[in-house]
Amino acid sequence: MLIGDVARRSGVSTRMLRHYDALGLVRPTGRTVGGYREYSAEDVRRIFHVESLRSLGLSLKQIGRALEDPAFTPSALVSDLIRRTEDRLAREQELLERLHAIDASAPTDWQGVLRIVALMRELNSPSAARRQQAVLARPEDASVPAELLAEAVLTESDPHVAGALRWALARSGGDGVATLYAGTHSGDADIRRRAVLAIAELPEAPGATAVLADALGDPDTTVRRHAALALGRQGVAAAVPTLVSMVVEGSNDVDAAEVLGTLSLDPRCTDWITTALVGELAAPTADSVTRIRLTQALVELAGTTAQEVLRRLAHDDDSAVALVASALVGVLKERSLEDQADEHS
């Protein structure tokens, strides 16, 4: 079979076939009387072998070695190809995200494009101070793609930089919430924590409350606590059990008690919250320190029931609890006198 016929049947150009011949990769078995290359059926099969290996990303040198060396084992080479391909895909994905970020900013000129590229470079800086400065030092009229900020929020480990990013994201008014919502389903608990914290600062975002409510069932304790504080501040009663647990466990208990106090202003929640705290006070496992935290939480609650419980606790068998309760009863009396004075003034 002459070279032209081989090219038509194999789809490999005559130029490439000549290149294979020059490299010794696929040399035609014979020559015609006129000196033209003549390929046998075995030569054509070898061409297809070469093309198959090329489709896997092997170089021509690697292909020649693979076909000629009987002892050649493909496993190491294939593993290396996998690694290189994964690296290339990661670079391509990074480029795609960069282009999406630029597109989302809708730049009107190349200066706008360059500003976004510079911001992305600064956000990837190993210096936390530089990353924070990149967010805080943006001019008021320089728009920053919300999607870019959301992605940075999910990966930022420095708490100061993360705070700046959440602040900027809340001010952007963009659509970065979709990225944050996806972050709440990440297999990485740290990413879920960052996502919930950021969503908590976007209470007006569509679906934010529902996402936070789902986070109350997260397997990570910190995620649940972040979600409970955010929901409680929005007046969502579903946060109550987690907030009570936070008081019991002593994790952000002051914040949790304040939020419970706000929720207790709703008559539908008052008795529920008070009953939950009193139940924990009577739990056999509650030690003195835990009961003191629960006592302190009661003073934040609205309604007379919590006040009555505090008066009883002023005579508790645990002297430390009784002392704290007595002091808090005094605080409540002072508040009552101040309120009465305000009414008459």
C-alpha positions as CSV (number, residue, x, y, z in Angstrom):
1,M,0.0,0.0,0.0
2,L,1.5,3.3,-1.1
3,I,1.8,6.3,1.3
4,G,-1.2,8.1,-0.2
5,D,-3.5,5.1,0.3
6,V,-2.2,4.7,3.9
7,A,-2.9,8.4,4.6
8,R,-6.4,8.1,3.3
9,R,-7.2,5.0,5.3
10,S,-5.5,5.9,8.6
11,G,-6.3,9.6,8.7
12,V,-2.5,10.3,9.3
13,S,-1.1,12.9,6.9
14,T,1.6,11.9,4.4
15,R,3.8,14.5,6.1
16,M,3.4,12.8,9.5
17,L,4.0,9.3,7.9
18,R,7.3,10.6,6.5
19,H,8.2,12.0,9.9
20,Y,7.5,8.6,11.5
21,D,9.8,7.0,8.9
22,A,12.6,9.5,9.6
23,L,12.3,8.8,13.3
24,G,12.4,5.0,12.7
25,L,9.0,4.8,14.4
26,V,7.1,3.3,11.4
27,R,9.2,2.4,8.5
28,P,7.6,0.9,5.4
29,T,8.5,-2.7,4.9
30,G,9.3,-2.2,1.2
31,R,9.8,0.1,-1.8
32,T,8.3,0.0,-5.2
33,V,10.4,-0.3,-8.3
34,G,10.2,3.5,-8.6
35,G,11.4,3.9,-5.0
36,Y,8.1,4.8,-3.4
37,R,7.3,3.7,0.1
38,E,5.2,0.6,0.3
39,Y,3.4,-0.3,3.6
40,S,2.5,-3.8,4.6
41,A,-0.6,-4.7,6.7
42,E,1.7,-5.0,9.7
43,D,3.1,-1.5,9.0
44,V,-0.5,-0.1,9.0
45,R,-1.3,-1.8,12.3
46,R,1.8,-0.2,13.8
47,I,0.6,3.2,12.6
48,F,-2.7,2.7,14.4
49,H,-0.8,1.6,17.5
50,V,1.3,4.8,17.4
51,E,-1.8,6.9,16.9
52,S,-3.5,5.2,19.9
53,L,-0.6,5.9,22.2
54,R,-0.4,9.5,20.9
55,S,-4.1,9.9,22.0
56,L,-3.0,9.1,25.5
57,G,-0.5,12.0,25.5
58,L,2.7,10.0,25.0
59,S,5.5,11.7,23.1
60,L,6.9,10.0,20.0
61,K,10.0,9.1,21.9
62,Q,8.0,7.4,24.6
63,I,5.9,5.6,21.9
64,G,9.0,4.3,20.2
65,R,10.3,3.0,23.5
66,A,7.0,1.4,24.3
67,L,6.8,-0.4,21.0
68,E,10.4,-1.6,20.8
69,D,11.3,-2.6,24.4
70,P,9.6,-5.9,25.3
71,A,10.4,-5.3,28.9
72,F,8.7,-1.9,28.9
73,T,5.9,-1.7,31.6
74,P,3.3,1.0,31.0
75,S,2.2,1.4,34.6
76,A,4.8,4.0,35.7
77,L,4.4,5.9,32.5
78,V,0.6,5.9,32.7
79,S,0.7,7.1,36.3
80,D,3.0,10.0,35.3
81,L,0.6,10.9,32.4
82,I,-2.3,10.9,34.9
83,R,-0.4,13.3,37.2
84,R,0.6,15.6,34.3
85,T,-2.9,15.6,33.0
86,E,-4.4,16.4,36.4
87,D,-1.9,19.3,36.7
88,R,-2.9,20.6,33.3
89,L,-6.6,20.3,34.1
90,A,-6.1,22.2,37.4
91,R,-4.3,25.0,35.5
92,E,-7.1,25.0,32.9
93,Q,-9.7,25.2,35.6
94,E,-7.9,28.0,37.3
95,L,-7.8,29.9,34.0
96,L,-11.5,29.2,33.4
97,E,-12.3,30.6,36.9
98,R,-10.2,33.6,36.2
99,L,-12.0,34.3,32.9
100,H,-15.4,33.8,34.6
101,A,-14.4,36.3,37.3
102,I,-13.3,38.9,34.7
103,D,-16.5,38.3,32.7
104,A,-18.7,38.7,35.8
105,S,-17.1,42.1,36.5
106,A,-18.3,43.3,33.0
107,P,-15.2,45.4,32.4
108,T,-15.6,48.3,30.0
109,D,-12.0,48.5,29.1
110,W,-8.7,46.7,29.4
111,Q,-7.8,48.7,32.5
112,G,-10.8,47.1,34.2
113,V,-9.5,43.7,33.1
114,L,-6.1,44.4,34.5
115,R,-7.5,45.5,37.9
116,I,-9.4,42.2,38.3
117,V,-6.3,40.2,37.3
118,A,-4.2,42.2,39.8
119,L,-6.8,41.6,42.5
120,M,-6.8,37.8,41.8
121,R,-3.0,37.8,42.0
122,E,-3.1,39.7,45.4
123,L,-5.7,37.4,46.8
124,N,-3.4,34.4,46.0
125,S,-0.5,36.1,47.8
126,P,1.2,34.1,50.6
127,S,1.1,37.2,52.8
128,A,-2.1,37.5,54.8
129,A,-1.5,41.3,55.2
130,R,-1.3,41.7,51.4
131,R,-4.5,39.7,50.9
132,Q,-6.3,41.8,53.4
133,Q,-5.0,45.0,51.9
134,A,-6.2,43.9,48.5
135,V,-9.7,43.7,49.8
136,L,-9.8,46.8,52.0
137,A,-7.9,49.2,49.7
138,R,-10.2,48.8,46.7
139,P,-11.5,52.2,45.4
140,E,-15.2,52.8,46.0
141,D,-15.9,52.9,42.3
142,A,-14.0,49.7,41.5
143,S,-16.4,46.8,41.3
144,V,-15.2,43.4,42.5
145,P,-16.9,40.3,41.2
146,A,-19.0,38.7,44.0
147,E,-18.1,35.3,42.7
148,L,-14.4,36.0,43.1
149,L,-14.9,37.2,46.7
150,A,-17.1,34.2,47.6
151,E,-14.4,31.7,46.3
152,A,-11.8,33.6,48.3
153,V,-13.9,33.4,51.4
154,L,-14.2,29.7,51.2
155,T,-10.4,29.2,51.0
156,E,-9.2,31.9,53.3
157,S,-7.8,30.5,56.6
158,D,-6.7,33.8,58.2
159,P,-9.5,35.2,60.4
160,H,-8.7,38.8,59.7
161,V,-8.6,38.4,55.9
162,A,-11.7,36.3,56.0
163,G,-13.5,39.0,57.9
164,A,-12.5,41.6,55.3
165,L,-13.6,39.3,52.5
166,R,-17.0,38.7,54.1
167,W,-17.4,42.5,54.6
168,A,-16.6,43.1,51.0
169,L,-18.9,40.3,49.8
170,A,-21.8,41.8,51.9
171,R,-21.2,45.1,50.2
172,S,-20.9,43.8,46.7
173,G,-24.6,43.0,46.2
174,G,-23.6,40.3,43.7
175,D,-24.5,36.7,43.1
176,G,-21.7,35.1,45.0
177,V,-24.2,33.4,47.3
178,A,-24.5,30.5,44.9
179,T,-20.8,29.6,45.5
180,L,-21.4,30.0,49.3
181,Y,-24.4,27.7,49.1
182,A,-22.4,25.1,47.3
183,G,-19.7,25.5,50.0
184,T,-22.2,24.3,52.7
185,H,-22.2,20.9,51.0
186,S,-18.4,20.6,50.8
187,G,-16.8,17.5,52.3
188,D,-14.3,19.8,54.1
189,A,-15.7,21.0,57.4
190,D,-13.6,24.2,57.3
191,I,-15.1,25.2,54.0
192,R,-18.6,24.6,55.4
193,R,-17.8,26.8,58.4
194,R,-16.6,29.6,56.3
195,A,-19.6,29.3,54.0
196,V,-22.0,29.5,56.9
197,L,-20.2,32.5,58.5
198,A,-20.4,34.4,55.2
199,I,-24.1,33.5,54.5
200,A,-24.9,34.8,58.1
201,E,-23.8,38.2,56.9
202,L,-26.1,38.0,53.9
203,P,-29.5,37.5,55.6
204,E,-31.4,39.2,52.8
205,A,-29.9,36.8,50.1
206,P,-32.6,34.6,48.6
207,G,-32.7,31.2,50.3
208,A,-30.1,32.2,52.9
209,T,-32.4,31.3,55.9
210,A,-33.2,27.9,54.4
211,V,-29.5,27.1,53.8
212,L,-28.7,28.1,57.4
213,A,-31.6,25.9,58.7
214,D,-30.1,22.9,56.8
215,A,-26.8,23.7,58.4
216,L,-28.4,23.0,61.9
217,G,-28.1,19.4,61.0
218,D,-24.5,19.5,59.9
219,P,-22.2,16.8,61.4
220,D,-19.7,19.5,62.4
221,T,-20.5,21.1,65.8
222,T,-19.0,24.5,64.8
223,V,-21.0,24.7,61.6
224,R,-24.2,24.0,63.7
225,R,-23.3,26.7,66.2
226,H,-22.5,29.4,63.5
227,A,-25.9,28.6,61.9
228,A,-27.8,28.7,65.2
229,L,-26.4,32.1,66.1
230,A,-27.2,33.5,62.7
231,L,-30.7,32.1,62.6
232,G,-31.4,33.1,66.2
233,R,-30.5,36.7,65.3
234,Q,-33.1,36.5,62.5
235,G,-35.7,35.3,65.0
236,V,-35.8,31.7,63.8
237,A,-37.0,29.5,66.7
238,A,-35.5,26.3,65.2
239,A,-32.1,27.5,66.5
240,V,-33.2,27.2,70.2
241,P,-32.0,23.7,70.9
242,T,-28.5,24.3,69.5
243,L,-28.3,27.7,71.4
244,V,-29.2,26.0,74.7
245,S,-26.5,23.3,74.0
246,M,-24.0,26.1,73.5
247,V,-24.8,27.5,76.9
248,V,-24.5,24.0,78.5
249,E,-21.2,23.3,76.7
250,G,-19.7,26.8,77.3
251,S,-19.1,27.4,73.6
252,N,-19.9,31.0,72.7
253,D,-22.3,30.8,75.6
254,V,-22.5,34.6,76.2
255,D,-23.5,35.1,72.5
256,A,-25.9,32.2,72.7
257,A,-27.6,33.5,75.8
258,E,-28.0,37.0,74.3
259,V,-29.6,35.5,71.2
260,L,-31.9,33.3,73.4
261,G,-32.9,36.6,75.2
262,T,-33.8,38.1,71.8
263,L,-35.8,35.1,70.8
264,S,-37.6,35.1,74.2
265,L,-39.2,38.4,73.3
266,D,-41.5,36.4,71.1
267,P,-44.3,35.0,73.4
268,R,-44.3,31.8,71.4
269,C,-40.7,31.1,72.4
270,T,-40.5,32.4,75.9
271,D,-41.8,29.4,77.8
272,W,-40.0,27.0,75.5
273,I,-36.6,28.6,76.1
274,T,-37.1,28.9,79.8
275,T,-38.2,25.3,80.1
276,A,-35.2,24.1,78.1
277,L,-32.8,26.0,80.4
278,V,-34.5,24.9,83.6
279,G,-34.4,21.3,82.3
280,E,-30.6,21.5,81.8
281,L,-30.3,23.0,85.3
282,A,-31.9,20.0,86.8
283,A,-29.9,17.5,84.7
284,P,-27.9,15.0,86.8
285,T,-24.9,15.6,84.6
286,A,-24.9,19.4,85.1
287,D,-21.9,20.5,87.3
288,S,-21.6,23.7,89.2
289,V,-19.9,25.6,86.4
290,T,-22.6,24.5,83.8
291,R,-25.4,25.5,86.2
292,I,-23.9,28.9,86.7
293,R,-23.8,29.5,82.9
294,L,-27.5,28.4,82.7
295,T,-28.3,30.8,85.6
296,Q,-26.6,33.7,83.8
297,A,-28.5,32.8,80.6
298,L,-31.9,33.1,82.5
299,V,-31.3,36.7,83.3
300,E,-31.4,37.5,79.5
301,L,-34.9,36.1,79.1
302,A,-38.1,38.1,78.8
303,G,-41.1,37.2,81.0
304,T,-41.7,36.6,84.6
305,T,-41.1,32.8,84.6
306,A,-37.3,33.2,84.2
307,Q,-37.3,35.8,87.0
308,E,-39.1,33.4,89.3
309,V,-36.6,30.7,88.6
310,L,-33.8,33.0,89.4
311,R,-35.4,33.8,92.8
312,R,-35.6,30.1,93.6
313,L,-32.0,29.6,92.5
314,A,-30.9,32.3,95.0
315,H,-31.6,29.6,97.6
316,D,-30.0,26.8,95.7
317,D,-28.1,24.1,97.5
318,D,-25.0,24.9,95.5
319,S,-23.7,28.0,97.2
320,A,-21.9,29.2,94.0
321,V,-25.1,29.0,92.0
322,A,-27.1,30.7,94.8
323,L,-24.6,33.6,94.9
324,V,-24.7,34.2,91.2
325,A,-28.5,34.0,91.2
326,S,-28.8,36.4,94.1
327,A,-26.6,38.9,92.3
328,L,-28.7,38.6,89.1
329,V,-31.9,39.1,91.1
330,G,-30.4,42.3,92.3
331,V,-29.7,43.3,88.7
332,L,-33.3,42.6,87.7
333,K,-34.5,44.8,90.6
334,E,-32.3,47.7,89.4
335,R,-33.6,47.3,85.9
336,S,-37.2,47.4,87.1
337,L,-36.6,50.6,89.1
338,E,-34.9,52.2,86.1
339,D,-37.8,51.2,83.8
340,Q,-40.3,52.7,86.3
341,A,-38.3,55.9,86.5
342,D,-38.3,56.2,82.7
343,E,-42.0,55.8,82.6
344,H,-42.6,58.6,85.1
345,S,-40.0,61.0,83.5
